[in-house]
Amino acid sequence: MAKRKTVADILAMKAAGKKVTILTAYDASMAALLAGCDVDVLLVGDSLGMVVLGYDSTVPVTMEEMIHHAAAVRRGAPGAFVIGDMPFGSYQSSPRDAIINGTRFLKEAGCDAVKLEGGMEVCATVAAMVGAGISVMGHIGLTPQTATQLGGYKVQGRDLESARKMVAAAKGLQQAGAFGLVLECIPDQLARIISDTLSIPTIGIGAGVHCDGQVLVTHDLLGMFEKFIPSFVKTYTSLAPLIKENVTCYVEEVRRGVFPDEAHSFTTQFDFSELVRQK
């Protein structure tokens, strides 16, 4: 088993010009599969609220749900670098609450780091968490937890003023001690400027090829979530139709009495006729 990566390893990847690969995981089985494919980082994203728990957004996700799924991912991939997503309400009230909840990800779920959304307004919180020994990845651009304040799920940083604010936020988060920064749904030129400006790695999702790494929701990559597909997602395969086809086949075979057949049943040479007579 390969040695588990550390924050220092992630930082060194940027210095070496090596792209960081991140995918979401929410359970032990998927975590084991992804870790076996040499994915650098597993993110237990609050996106689980939509793709696993059936919520309409990430906002309803609780700390208990995040810890539950993060712990499962850790059990499935004990050698992976795992980041837990701080859910809405777990860090906004105060740095103290952020430290308490961030510590839960490390102690109860076994995560290596946490991720939280926000720009300049969360820099003091990030600094406090890092000071308390919690490794933090930032997240700017489109921040799903506060998407309604941003006018919905749309590209951010398209004008000079908002782009300047985003660059300032990126610098502020780096100064606060964040070891990496997710850039979501921003113009690729802006992502390149931010990536070139920072010494910490940038992780793009809908932010172009010039970021230091990329992250996708695994259910999107594999075509397992049919509600909607963001325009920036590349669907590498479409598992949903394949799953439906095979489940339908199972249902039909059970109803026709052709499954289980002899090959999928247990037999014995023992004569049970005595049981029939007793009945």
C-alpha positions in Angstrom: 0.0 0.0 0.0 1.3 3.4 -1.0 2.2 5.8 1.8 -0.7 8.2 2.6 -0.1 11.7 1.2 0.3 14.7 3.5 -0.4 18.4 3.1 3.4 18.8 2.4 3.0 16.3 -0.5 0.1 18.2 -2.0 2.0 21.5 -1.8 5.1 19.8 -3.3 3.0 18.7 -6.3 2.4 22.3 -7.3 6.1 23.1 -7.0 6.9 20.2 -9.2 4.3 21.1 -11.7 2.3 17.9 -11.1 -1.5 18.1 -11.4 -3.5 17.2 -8.3 -6.5 14.8 -8.9 -9.5 14.9 -6.6 -12.8 13.0 -6.7 -15.7 12.9 -4.3 -16.4 9.8 -2.3 -19.3 9.2 0.2 -19.0 5.5 1.1 -16.4 2.8 1.7 -16.9 0.8 -1.5 -16.4 3.8 -3.8 -13.6 5.1 -1.7 -11.7 1.8 -2.1 -12.3 1.9 -5.9 -11.0 5.4 -6.3 -8.0 4.9 -4.1 -7.1 1.9 -6.2 -7.0 4.2 -9.2 -4.3 6.4 -7.7 -6.6 9.4 -7.2 -4.5 11.9 -5.1 -7.3 13.1 -2.8 -10.8 11.9 -1.8 -13.2 14.7 -1.0 -16.2 13.9 1.1 -18.2 16.7 -0.4 -21.4 18.1 1.0 -22.6 17.4 -2.5 -23.6 14.1 -0.9 -26.8 16.0 0.1 -27.9 16.1 -3.5 -26.4 12.9 -5.1 -26.8 10.6 -2.1 -29.3 12.0 0.4 -31.8 13.5 -2.1 -31.8 17.1 -0.9 -32.4 19.9 -3.3 -29.2 21.6 -2.3 -26.2 21.2 -0.1 -27.6 23.5 2.6 -29.6 20.9 4.6 -26.6 18.6 5.1 -25.6 18.2 8.8 -22.4 17.6 10.6 -23.6 14.2 11.7 -24.3 13.2 8.1 -20.9 14.5 7.0 -19.0 12.7 9.8 -21.0 9.5 9.1 -20.0 9.4 5.4 -16.4 10.7 6.0 -15.8 7.9 8.5 -17.0 5.4 5.9 -14.7 6.8 3.3 -11.8 6.5 5.7 -12.6 2.9 6.4 -12.8 2.1 2.7 -9.5 3.9 1.9 -7.3 3.9 4.9 -4.3 5.0 2.9 -6.0 7.9 1.1 -5.7 11.7 1.8 -9.2 12.5 2.7 -10.8 16.0 3.0 -14.1 16.5 4.8 -16.4 19.3 3.6 -17.6 21.7 6.3 -21.4 21.8 5.9 -23.4 25.0 5.9 -23.7 26.4 9.5 -20.8 24.5 10.9 -18.2 27.3 10.6 -20.0 30.6 9.9 -21.1 31.4 13.5 -17.7 31.8 15.1 -14.0 30.6 14.8 -14.6 28.6 17.9 -17.5 26.6 16.4 -15.4 26.1 13.3 -12.5 24.7 15.3 -14.9 22.4 17.2 -16.5 21.1 14.1 -13.3 20.9 12.1 -11.7 18.9 15.0 -14.6 16.4 14.7 -13.7 15.6 11.1 -10.1 14.8 12.2 -10.9 12.9 15.4 -14.2 11.1 14.6 -13.9 10.6 10.9 -10.2 10.3 10.5 -10.0 13.1 7.8 -6.6 14.7 7.0 -8.1 18.1 6.3 -11.3 20.0 5.9 -12.7 22.4 3.2 -14.9 25.4 3.6 -16.4 28.0 1.3 -15.9 31.8 1.3 -13.5 34.6 0.6 -12.2 37.4 2.8 -15.1 36.9 5.3 -13.7 33.5 6.4 -10.0 34.3 6.5 -10.0 34.9 10.2 -11.8 31.6 10.7 -9.3 29.8 8.5 -6.4 31.3 10.4 -7.9 30.2 13.7 -8.5 26.7 12.5 -5.0 26.4 11.1 -3.6 27.7 14.3 -5.5 25.0 16.1 -3.9 22.3 14.0 -6.6 21.8 11.4 -5.5 21.8 7.7 -7.9 23.8 5.6 -8.6 24.0 1.9 -10.5 27.1 0.8 -13.2 27.4 -1.9 -14.1 30.6 -3.8 -16.0 31.5 -7.0 -19.3 29.7 -7.1 -19.9 28.7 -3.6 -22.9 26.3 -3.6 -23.8 26.8 0.1 -24.5 30.5 -0.7 -25.5 30.2 -4.3 -28.7 32.2 -3.8 -26.7 35.2 -2.7 -24.7 34.9 -5.9 -27.7 34.9 -8.2 -27.9 31.2 -8.6 -25.5 28.6 -10.0 -23.7 30.7 -12.6 -20.1 31.7 -13.5 -18.5 34.1 -11.1 -15.8 36.7 -11.7 -16.8 37.8 -15.2 -16.2 41.5 -14.6 -13.1 43.4 -13.5 -14.4 44.4 -10.0 -15.5 40.9 -9.0 -12.3 39.4 -10.5 -10.2 41.7 -8.4 -12.1 40.8 -5.3 -11.6 37.1 -6.1 -7.8 37.6 -6.5 -7.7 39.4 -3.2 -9.7 36.6 -1.5 -7.4 34.0 -2.9 -4.4 35.9 -1.5 -6.1 36.4 1.8 -6.9 32.7 2.2 -3.3 31.8 1.4 -2.1 34.3 4.0 -4.6 32.8 6.5 -2.9 29.4 6.1 -5.0 27.5 3.6 -3.0 24.8 1.9 -5.1 24.8 -1.3 -8.0 26.5 -2.9 -10.9 25.3 -5.0 -11.9 27.6 -7.8 -15.4 26.9 -9.0 -17.1 28.2 -12.1 -14.8 31.1 -13.0 -13.3 32.2 -16.3 -10.2 30.2 -17.2 -8.1 33.4 -17.6 -9.0 34.4 -14.1 -8.2 31.0 -12.8 -4.8 31.2 -14.5 -4.0 34.5 -12.9 -4.9 33.2 -9.4 -3.0 30.0 -10.0 0.1 31.9 -11.1 -0.2 34.3 -8.1 -0.5 31.7 -5.4 2.2 29.4 -4.0 -0.6 26.9 -2.9 -2.3 24.6 -5.4 -5.6 25.7 -7.0 -8.1 23.0 -7.7 -10.5 23.8 -10.6 -14.1 22.7 -11.1 -15.4 24.6 -14.1 -12.3 26.8 -14.0 -10.3 25.7 -17.0 -7.1 23.7 -17.5 -4.6 26.2 -16.0 -5.4 25.3 -12.3 -3.0 23.1 -10.4 -5.5 20.3 -10.2 -9.1 19.3 -10.8 -12.0 18.0 -8.9 -15.3 16.4 -10.0 -18.3 14.9 -8.3 -17.7 11.2 -9.0 -21.4 10.6 -9.7 -21.2 13.2 -12.5 -18.0 11.7 -14.0 -19.6 8.2 -14.1 -23.0 9.4 -15.3 -24.9 8.2 -12.2 -26.7 11.4 -11.4 -29.5 12.2 -13.9 -31.2 15.1 -12.3 -28.8 17.6 -14.0 -25.3 17.7 -15.4 -23.3 20.9 -15.1 -21.9 22.1 -18.4 -18.3 21.9 -17.2 -18.6 18.2 -16.3 -17.1 15.6 -18.7 -19.1 12.4 -18.3 -16.6 9.6 -19.0 -19.3 6.9 -19.0 -23.1 6.6 -18.5 -23.6 4.1 -15.7 -27.2 5.0 -15.0 -28.7 3.4 -18.1 -26.5 0.4 -17.6 -27.7 0.0 -14.0 -31.3 0.3 -15.1 -30.9 -2.2 -17.8 -29.3 -4.8 -15.5 -31.8 -4.2 -12.6 -34.7 -4.6 -15.1 -33.2 -7.9 -16.3 -33.0 -9.1 -12.7 -36.6 -8.2 -11.9 -37.8 -10.0 -15.1 -35.8 -13.2 -14.3 -37.1 -13.4 -10.7 -40.6 -12.9 -11.9 -40.2 -15.6 -14.6 -38.6 -18.0 -12.1 -35.4 -18.3 -14.0 -33.3 -16.8 -11.3 -31.8 -18.3 -9.2 -31.0 -21.2 -11.5 -29.0 -24.3 -10.6 -25.7 -22.5 -11.0 -26.7 -20.0 -8.3 -28.3 -22.4 -5.9 -26.9 -24.9 -3.3 -27.5 -28.6 -3.6 -26.8 -31.6 -1.4 -26.7 -35.4 -1.8 -28.7 -35.8 1.4 -32.1 -37.2 1.1 -34.7 -34.9 2.6 -37.7 -37.1 1.8 -38.1 -37.9 5.5 -38.9 -34.3 6.1 -41.6 -34.4 3.5 -43.2 -37.5 5.1 -43.0 -35.8 8.6 -44.9 -32.9 7.2 
